[in-house]
Amino acid sequence: MKNTYLDYGHSDKMGPRLRAVVQHQLIDDLTYYGIQDKALFFDWTNSCIEGHDEQYLDGTVENFSGIKVLNRQNIVVAEGWMEFLYDSSENFFIAYWEYLNIFVSGREIQVKADGGIPEHILTKIPLTLRNKL
């Protein structure tokens, strides 16, 4: 199912290319938390700006909260707050979940309550950039 939401909340600063990259990376990150379904779509309606921002591709990315991820049945499977790392000198960008709750059989489970870069994301960051963190 395609995202039918026309209201992108505060994430409306992301252009189509940037939004596609962010959503793809966030869906990939969900697999680490047990959500294997790749046919997901995003509800950015209640997204809020929570901190730093960067220009990338065709828009501005921020660490947004209030992001919902839904399956083909229009059921929320995850909700959280994203974070990202961007280094133009390394030509490196990655978006990941900063805080995350998933929903299993209607039950909400907090799977990432602490901020910071998770180990599985650190392994994707080039060593030269990791040394700057």
C-alpha positions as CSV (number, residue, x, y, z in Angstrom):
1,M,0.0,0.0,0.0
2,K,1.3,3.4,-0.9
3,N,1.5,6.2,1.7
4,T,-1.7,8.1,1.2
5,Y,-1.0,10.8,3.8
6,L,-0.7,14.2,2.3
7,D,0.3,15.9,5.5
8,Y,4.0,15.4,6.2
9,G,4.0,17.4,9.4
10,H,7.3,19.1,10.0
11,S,9.1,16.6,7.7
12,D,7.7,18.5,4.7
13,K,11.2,19.9,4.3
14,M,12.4,16.6,2.9
15,G,12.2,16.3,-0.8
16,P,11.0,13.1,-2.5
17,R,14.6,11.7,-3.0
18,L,15.6,12.4,0.6
19,R,12.4,11.0,2.0
20,A,12.9,7.8,0.0
21,V,16.4,7.4,1.3
22,V,15.3,8.1,4.9
23,Q,12.3,5.7,4.8
24,H,14.4,3.0,3.1
25,Q,17.1,3.2,5.8
26,L,14.5,3.3,8.7
27,I,12.8,0.2,7.3
28,D,16.1,-1.6,7.0
29,D,16.8,-0.6,10.6
30,L,13.5,-2.1,11.7
31,T,14.8,-5.5,10.8
32,Y,17.2,-5.3,13.7
33,Y,14.2,-4.9,16.0
34,G,12.4,-7.9,14.5
35,I,10.2,-6.3,11.9
36,Q,11.0,-8.1,8.6
37,D,8.2,-6.7,6.5
38,K,9.6,-4.4,3.8
39,A,6.2,-3.4,2.4
40,L,5.6,-0.6,4.9
41,F,4.6,3.0,4.7
42,F,5.1,6.0,6.8
43,D,2.8,8.4,8.6
44,W,4.7,11.7,9.1
45,T,1.6,13.7,10.0
46,N,2.6,14.2,13.7
47,S,6.3,14.5,13.1
48,C,8.1,17.1,15.1
49,I,11.6,18.7,14.9
50,E,13.8,17.6,17.8
51,G,17.2,19.0,17.1
52,H,19.8,19.4,14.5
53,D,19.3,19.6,10.8
54,E,21.3,19.2,7.6
55,Q,20.8,19.9,3.9
56,Y,21.1,16.6,1.9
57,L,19.9,15.6,-1.6
58,D,16.7,17.6,-2.3
59,G,15.8,18.8,1.1
60,T,16.5,19.2,4.8
61,V,16.6,16.3,7.2
62,E,16.1,16.6,11.0
63,N,15.9,14.2,13.8
64,F,12.1,13.9,13.8
65,S,9.9,12.4,16.5
66,G,6.3,11.3,16.0
67,I,6.9,8.9,13.1
68,K,4.5,6.0,12.6
69,V,5.2,3.0,10.3
70,L,2.2,1.0,9.1
71,N,1.8,-2.3,7.2
72,R,-0.5,-3.0,4.2
73,Q,-3.4,-3.6,6.6
74,N,-3.0,0.0,7.8
75,I,-1.9,-1.2,11.3
76,V,0.9,0.6,13.1
77,V,3.9,-1.7,13.5
78,A,6.4,0.9,14.8
79,E,6.5,4.4,16.2
80,G,9.5,6.4,17.2
81,W,12.0,9.1,16.8
82,M,14.7,9.0,14.1
83,E,18.3,10.3,14.2
84,F,20.8,10.6,11.4
85,L,24.5,11.0,10.8
86,Y,25.7,13.0,7.8
87,D,29.3,13.9,6.8
88,S,29.6,15.7,3.5
89,S,33.4,15.2,3.4
90,E,32.9,11.4,3.7
91,N,29.8,11.5,1.4
92,F,28.1,9.5,4.2
93,F,24.5,9.6,5.3
94,I,22.6,7.1,7.5
95,A,19.2,7.4,9.3
96,Y,18.3,5.1,12.2
97,W,15.9,4.9,15.1
98,E,16.9,6.9,18.1
99,Y,13.9,5.8,20.2
100,L,11.5,3.1,19.0
101,N,8.4,1.2,20.1
102,I,7.1,-1.7,18.0
103,F,3.6,-3.3,18.1
104,V,3.1,-7.0,18.2
105,S,-0.4,-8.4,18.2
106,G,-1.7,-5.0,19.4
107,R,0.8,-4.8,22.2
108,E,3.3,-1.9,22.4
109,I,6.9,-2.9,23.2
110,Q,9.6,-0.4,23.9
111,V,12.6,-1.7,22.1
112,K,14.9,1.3,22.1
113,A,14.5,3.6,25.1
114,D,18.1,5.0,25.2
115,G,19.5,7.6,22.8
116,G,22.8,7.1,21.1
117,I,24.1,5.2,18.1
118,P,23.3,1.5,18.4
119,E,26.2,-1.0,17.8
120,H,24.6,-2.3,14.6
121,I,24.6,1.2,13.2
122,L,28.2,1.9,14.3
123,T,29.4,-1.0,12.2
124,K,28.0,0.7,9.1
125,I,29.9,4.0,9.8
126,P,33.3,4.4,8.1
127,L,36.1,4.2,10.5
128,T,37.4,7.7,9.6
129,L,34.0,9.1,10.6
130,R,33.7,6.9,13.7
131,N,36.9,8.4,15.0
132,K,35.3,11.9,14.8
133,L,32.3,10.9,16.9
